[in-house]
């Protein structure tokens, strides 16, 4: 008999499951607290549940975490886990401790289909969406592991960022119940301001999230114009910058924060020049988007063909934005010694999109253009 993994349900889903067992809603709330607040997976431990319910659960349900393939701890305290999600696929989650918060970076897909040039996950390709339970399981495991590891009774993870492997808004159906579980006071009780969805710009889903479950929003911008962004973030060809910024403005009407965070990966000689900073300022002013810029040091990997901007260039870029009145921060690189920094999460994915092959073909094509430029002809030569 197939049993249901209760990590798949938000509170409404768990209440519906309990109703099918002939139980009242308050039993679902009790069960939800046992699973998420206390980290229990053995129904026999749930002593305030009726014995008859525990017996039903033993034959119809389970609380099943993802198997941990590897765990690596950085010298700065960052911890990265590789989770097995079956069929040869594995995804990564990262815990980043800071003085005033503990942030968990969570994956939403095995791989990613967007294929941003500077992201090693995108170069790895895409296998499948994660289920709600597989998304929540990363938080469930990390929270209760860390409580034991750090010998703390109170909550360790104060912030969740959907910035791991995958494009969250391309897995919308599974994402929203996972977010609701993170926010629920009977589970993790996270503030909407402390749960962030990072997107490369899936415009229709930005609007849906604003209506269904508004949390903090980070947008992977990375370029000030469509021509450059088309190359760096291929999704831009479908949803160009003007459409994306207008969606951001609409989202702000529902968002828990009064600004959108624009992520901007600093690429040497590609998007880090003074004219790019000027274009960004003009772009934001033209669309009137309340925003903050987060400049991210690029973490190079061989297949990208890109280099990290020198630190003086990053600081000059940040100064140009700040002097124009835009709130700007430079992200501190964490966990890069264990490949846990931004853009480094790659997991282990059976690629269904043949991304590596396509990327290789594109690099060959680019080299061909450089080696054999098209010669301009005069009218007489036609």
C-alpha positions as CSV (number, residue, x, y, z in Angstrom):
1,X,0.0,0.0,0.0
2,X,1.3,3.5,-0.9
3,X,1.5,5.9,2.0
4,X,1.4,9.7,1.8
5,X,4.5,11.7,2.8
6,X,3.0,14.3,5.1
7,X,5.8,16.8,4.2
8,X,3.9,17.2,0.9
9,X,1.0,19.0,2.6
10,X,0.5,22.6,3.9
11,X,-1.9,22.9,6.7
12,X,-5.0,23.0,4.4
13,X,-3.7,19.9,2.6
14,X,-3.1,18.1,5.8
15,X,-6.6,19.0,7.1
16,X,-8.1,17.5,3.9
17,X,-6.0,14.3,4.4
18,X,-7.2,14.0,8.0
19,X,-10.8,14.5,7.0
20,X,-10.4,11.5,4.7
21,X,-9.4,9.5,7.7
22,X,-12.5,10.7,9.6
23,X,-10.6,13.2,11.8
24,X,-11.4,16.8,12.7
25,X,-9.3,19.8,11.6
26,X,-7.7,20.3,15.0
27,X,-6.0,16.9,14.7
28,X,-4.3,18.2,11.5
29,X,-3.0,21.2,13.5
30,X,-1.6,19.0,16.2
31,X,0.0,16.7,13.6
32,X,1.5,19.7,11.7
33,X,3.1,21.0,14.9
34,X,4.6,17.6,15.7
35,X,6.1,17.3,12.3
36,X,7.5,20.8,11.7
37,X,7.9,22.4,15.1
38,X,9.3,19.3,16.9
39,X,10.8,17.4,13.9
40,X,9.0,14.2,14.7
41,X,8.7,11.4,12.1
42,X,7.5,8.6,14.4
43,X,3.7,8.7,14.9
44,X,4.1,6.8,18.2
45,X,5.9,9.8,19.6
46,X,2.9,12.0,19.0
47,X,1.4,11.4,22.4
48,X,-1.4,13.9,22.4
49,X,-2.9,12.4,19.2
50,X,-5.6,9.8,19.8
51,X,-4.3,6.2,19.7
52,X,-6.8,5.4,17.0
53,X,-5.4,8.2,14.8
54,X,-1.8,7.1,15.4
55,X,-2.8,3.6,14.2
56,X,-4.5,5.0,11.1
57,X,-1.4,7.1,10.3
58,X,0.9,4.1,10.8
59,X,-0.8,2.4,7.8
60,X,-1.6,5.4,5.6
61,X,1.2,8.0,6.1
62,X,4.9,8.7,6.7
63,X,7.2,11.6,7.4
64,X,10.1,11.0,5.0
65,X,13.1,13.2,4.7
66,X,15.5,13.2,1.7
67,X,18.5,11.0,2.0
68,X,21.7,13.0,2.6
69,X,24.4,12.1,0.1
70,X,27.1,14.4,1.4
71,X,27.5,17.2,4.0
72,X,30.3,19.8,3.8
73,X,31.1,22.5,6.3
74,X,33.0,25.6,5.3
75,X,35.6,27.3,7.4
76,X,33.2,30.2,7.8
77,X,30.5,28.0,9.2
78,X,28.4,27.6,6.0
79,X,27.0,24.0,5.6
80,X,26.1,22.5,2.3
81,X,24.0,19.3,1.9
82,X,23.6,17.2,-1.2
83,X,20.2,15.4,-1.1
84,X,19.2,12.4,-3.1
85,X,15.9,13.0,-4.9
86,X,15.9,9.7,-6.8
87,X,16.5,8.5,-10.3
88,X,20.1,9.6,-10.2
89,X,19.3,13.2,-9.3
90,X,20.6,15.1,-6.3
91,X,20.0,18.7,-5.2
92,X,21.8,21.0,-2.9
93,X,20.8,23.2,0.1
94,X,23.0,25.6,2.0
95,X,22.9,27.0,5.5
96,X,24.6,30.4,6.0
97,X,25.0,31.5,9.7
98,X,25.3,35.2,10.5
99,X,25.3,37.1,13.8
100,X,21.7,38.3,13.4
101,X,20.2,35.5,11.3
102,X,20.4,32.0,10.0
103,X,19.6,31.7,6.3
104,X,18.8,28.5,4.4
105,X,19.2,28.5,0.6
106,X,16.7,26.0,-0.8
107,X,16.4,24.3,-4.2
108,X,13.2,24.0,-6.2
109,X,14.2,21.9,-9.2
110,X,16.7,19.2,-10.0
111,X,18.8,21.4,-12.4
112,X,17.5,24.4,-14.1
113,X,16.1,25.0,-17.6
114,X,16.8,28.8,-17.8
115,X,20.5,28.3,-18.7
116,X,22.0,31.6,-17.4
117,X,25.6,31.9,-18.7
118,X,27.1,32.6,-15.3
119,X,25.4,29.8,-13.3
120,X,26.8,26.3,-13.1
121,X,23.4,24.9,-12.3
122,X,22.1,26.1,-15.7
123,X,25.1,24.6,-17.5
124,X,24.2,21.3,-15.9
125,X,20.8,21.2,-17.5
126,X,17.4,20.3,-16.1
127,X,15.9,17.0,-15.0
128,X,12.6,17.7,-13.2
129,X,10.6,19.8,-10.8
130,X,10.8,19.0,-7.1
131,X,7.6,18.2,-5.3
132,X,6.3,20.3,-2.4
133,X,7.6,17.6,0.0
134,X,11.1,17.7,-1.5
135,X,11.3,21.4,-1.1
136,X,10.0,21.4,2.5
137,X,12.2,18.4,3.4
138,X,15.3,20.5,2.9
139,X,14.1,23.0,5.5
140,X,12.7,20.2,7.8
141,X,16.0,18.3,7.8
142,X,18.2,21.4,8.1
143,X,16.2,23.0,11.0
144,X,16.1,19.9,13.2
145,X,19.7,18.8,12.3
146,X,21.0,22.3,13.3
147,X,19.0,22.3,16.6
148,X,20.8,19.1,17.6
149,X,24.1,20.1,16.1
150,X,24.1,23.5,17.8
151,X,22.3,22.2,20.9
152,X,19.6,24.8,20.7
153,X,15.9,24.4,21.5
154,X,14.7,27.5,19.7
155,X,14.4,28.0,16.0
156,X,17.8,28.2,14.1
157,X,16.7,29.1,10.6
158,X,15.2,32.6,10.5
159,X,15.4,33.2,6.8
160,X,14.7,31.1,3.7
161,X,15.8,32.1,0.2
162,X,14.5,30.1,-2.8
163,X,17.9,30.7,-4.5
164,X,19.2,27.2,-4.7
165,X,19.0,25.0,-7.8
166,X,16.2,25.8,-10.2
167,X,13.8,28.6,-11.2
168,X,11.1,28.6,-8.4
169,X,8.4,30.2,-10.5
170,X,8.7,27.5,-13.2
171,X,7.7,25.1,-10.4
172,X,4.8,27.2,-9.1
173,X,2.3,24.5,-8.2
174,X,4.8,22.9,-5.8
175,X,6.3,26.2,-4.6
176,X,3.2,27.9,-3.1
177,X,2.2,25.1,-0.6
178,X,5.9,24.9,0.4
179,X,5.9,28.7,1.1
180,X,2.7,28.4,3.1
181,X,4.2,25.8,5.3
182,X,7.3,28.0,5.9
183,X,5.1,30.9,6.9
184,X,2.6,29.0,9.0
185,X,2.8,29.7,12.7
186,X,2.0,26.0,13.4
187,X,5.1,25.1,11.4
188,X,8.2,27.4,11.0
189,X,6.4,30.7,11.6
190,X,8.7,32.6,9.2
191,X,7.9,36.2,8.4
192,X,6.9,37.0,4.8
193,X,9.7,39.5,4.9
194,X,12.2,36.7,5.7
195,X,11.2,34.3,2.9
196,X,12.5,35.3,-0.5
197,X,11.7,33.9,-3.9
198,X,14.4,34.6,-6.5
199,X,13.4,34.6,-10.1
200,X,15.1,35.2,-13.4
201,X,11.9,36.9,-14.5
202,X,8.9,34.6,-15.2
203,X,6.5,37.5,-15.6
204,X,3.1,35.8,-15.4
205,X,4.1,33.9,-12.3
206,X,5.3,37.1,-10.6
207,X,1.7,38.4,-10.9
208,X,0.3,35.1,-9.6
209,X,2.6,35.0,-6.6
210,X,1.6,38.5,-5.7
211,X,-2.1,37.3,-5.6
212,X,-1.5,33.9,-4.0
213,X,1.4,34.1,-1.5
214,X,3.4,37.4,-1.6
215,X,6.8,37.1,0.0
216,X,10.0,39.1,-0.5
217,X,11.1,39.1,-4.2
218,X,14.6,39.0,-5.7
219,X,15.0,39.3,-9.4
220,X,18.1,38.2,-11.3
221,X,18.7,41.2,-13.5
222,X,22.4,41.1,-14.4
223,X,22.2,43.5,-17.3
224,X,20.9,47.0,-18.0
225,X,19.6,46.4,-21.6
226,X,17.9,43.7,-23.5
227,X,20.7,42.9,-25.9
228,X,23.1,42.0,-23.1
229,X,20.4,40.3,-20.9
230,X,19.3,38.1,-23.9
231,X,22.8,36.6,-23.8
232,X,23.2,36.3,-20.1
233,X,19.7,35.3,-19.1
234,X,18.0,33.6,-22.1
235,X,14.5,34.0,-20.5
236,X,14.8,37.7,-21.3
237,X,14.0,36.8,-24.9
238,X,10.5,35.8,-23.8
239,X,10.0,38.4,-21.0
240,X,12.1,41.5,-21.8
241,X,13.3,44.0,-19.2
242,X,10.5,46.5,-19.6
243,X,7.8,43.8,-19.1
244,X,9.8,42.4,-16.1
245,X,10.1,45.8,-14.4
246,X,6.4,46.5,-14.8
247,X,5.6,43.2,-13.2
248,X,7.9,44.1,-10.3
249,X,6.0,47.4,-9.9
250,X,2.7,45.4,-9.8
251,X,4.2,43.0,-7.3
252,X,5.1,45.7,-4.9
253,X,1.4,46.5,-4.3
254,X,1.2,43.1,-2.5
255,X,4.8,42.5,-1.3
256,X,5.8,42.5,2.4
257,X,8.8,44.7,1.6
258,X,8.6,48.1,-0.1
259,X,11.3,47.3,-2.6
260,X,12.4,44.6,-5.0
261,X,16.0,43.3,-4.7
262,X,17.8,43.2,-8.1
263,X,20.6,40.6,-8.1
264,X,23.5,41.6,-10.4
265,X,26.4,39.2,-11.0
266,X,29.5,41.2,-11.7
267,X,31.2,39.9,-14.8
268,X,34.6,41.3,-15.9
269,X,34.3,43.4,-19.0
270,X,30.8,42.2,-19.7
271,X,28.3,44.1,-17.5
272,X,30.5,46.0,-15.0
273,X,31.5,49.1,-17.0
274,X,30.5,52.7,-16.0
275,X,28.1,52.9,-18.9
276,X,26.3,49.8,-17.6
277,X,25.9,51.6,-14.2
278,X,24.5,54.7,-15.9
279,X,22.1,52.5,-17.9
280,X,20.8,50.8,-14.8
281,X,20.1,54.2,-13.1
282,X,18.2,55.4,-16.2
283,X,16.3,52.1,-16.4
284,X,15.1,52.1,-12.8
285,X,14.2,55.8,-12.9
286,X,12.3,55.3,-16.2
287,X,10.1,52.6,-14.7
288,X,9.9,54.0,-11.2
289,X,10.6,50.7,-9.4
290,X,11.5,50.9,-5.7
291,X,14.5,48.7,-5.5
292,X,17.8,47.7,-3.9
293,X,20.8,46.4,-5.9
294,X,22.8,43.4,-4.6
295,X,26.1,43.1,-6.5
296,X,27.3,39.5,-6.5
297,X,30.9,38.5,-7.1
298,X,31.0,35.9,-9.9
299,X,32.2,32.5,-8.9
300,X,34.0,31.3,-12.0
301,X,33.7,27.8,-13.4
302,X,35.5,26.5,-16.6
303,X,32.4,26.1,-18.8
304,X,31.3,29.7,-18.4
305,X,34.1,31.4,-20.3
306,X,33.6,34.4,-17.9
307,X,35.7,36.0,-15.2
308,X,35.0,37.8,-11.9
309,X,35.1,41.6,-11.9
310,X,38.1,42.9,-10.0
311,X,37.1,44.2,-6.5
312,X,38.0,47.9,-7.4
313,X,35.7,47.6,-10.4
314,X,32.8,46.2,-8.2
315,X,33.3,49.0,-5.6
316,X,33.3,51.7,-8.3
317,X,30.1,50.2,-9.8
318,X,28.5,50.2,-6.4
319,X,29.6,53.8,-5.8
320,X,28.1,54.9,-9.1
321,X,24.7,53.4,-8.2
322,X,24.8,54.7,-4.6
323,X,25.6,58.2,-5.7
324,X,22.6,58.1,-8.0
325,X,20.4,57.3,-5.0
326,X,20.0,53.6,-5.4
327,X,20.5,51.5,-2.3
328,X,23.4,49.1,-3.2
329,X,25.2,46.3,-1.3
330,X,28.0,44.0,-2.3
331,X,27.3,40.4,-1.4
332,X,29.9,38.9,0.9
333,X,31.0,35.5,-0.6
334,X,30.2,32.7,1.8
335,X,31.1,29.0,1.5
336,X,33.1,29.3,-1.7
337,X,35.7,26.8,-0.3
338,X,33.0,24.1,-0.5
339,X,31.3,25.3,-3.7
340,X,28.4,26.7,-1.8
341,X,28.5,30.3,-3.0
342,X,26.1,32.0,-5.3
343,X,26.0,30.3,-8.7
344,X,28.0,27.3,-7.6
345,X,25.2,24.9,-6.7
346,X,25.3,22.1,-9.2
347,X,24.1,19.0,-7.4
348,X,24.0,15.9,-9.6
349,X,21.4,15.9,-12.3
350,X,20.4,13.6,-15.2
351,X,20.0,16.3,-17.8
352,X,16.9,16.0,-20.0
353,X,17.7,19.2,-21.9
354,X,21.2,18.3,-23.2
355,X,22.4,21.6,-21.8
356,X,26.1,20.7,-21.8
357,X,25.9,19.7,-25.5
358,X,24.0,22.9,-26.4
359,X,26.4,25.1,-24.4
360,X,29.4,23.5,-26.2
361,X,27.8,24.1,-29.6
362,X,27.2,27.7,-28.7
363,X,30.9,28.2,-27.6
364,X,32.0,26.6,-30.9
365,X,29.7,28.9,-32.8
366,X,31.0,32.0,-30.9
367,X,34.6,30.9,-31.7
368,X,33.7,30.5,-35.4
369,X,32.4,34.0,-35.5
370,X,35.6,35.3,-34.0
371,X,37.9,33.3,-36.3
372,X,35.9,33.8,-39.5
373,X,34.2,37.2,-39.4
374,X,31.8,38.0,-42.2
375,X,33.4,40.4,-44.6
376,X,31.3,43.4,-45.5
377,X,30.8,43.8,-49.3
378,X,30.3,46.8,-51.4
379,X,27.3,47.0,-53.8
380,X,29.6,46.2,-56.7
381,X,30.6,42.9,-55.2
382,X,27.0,41.6,-54.9
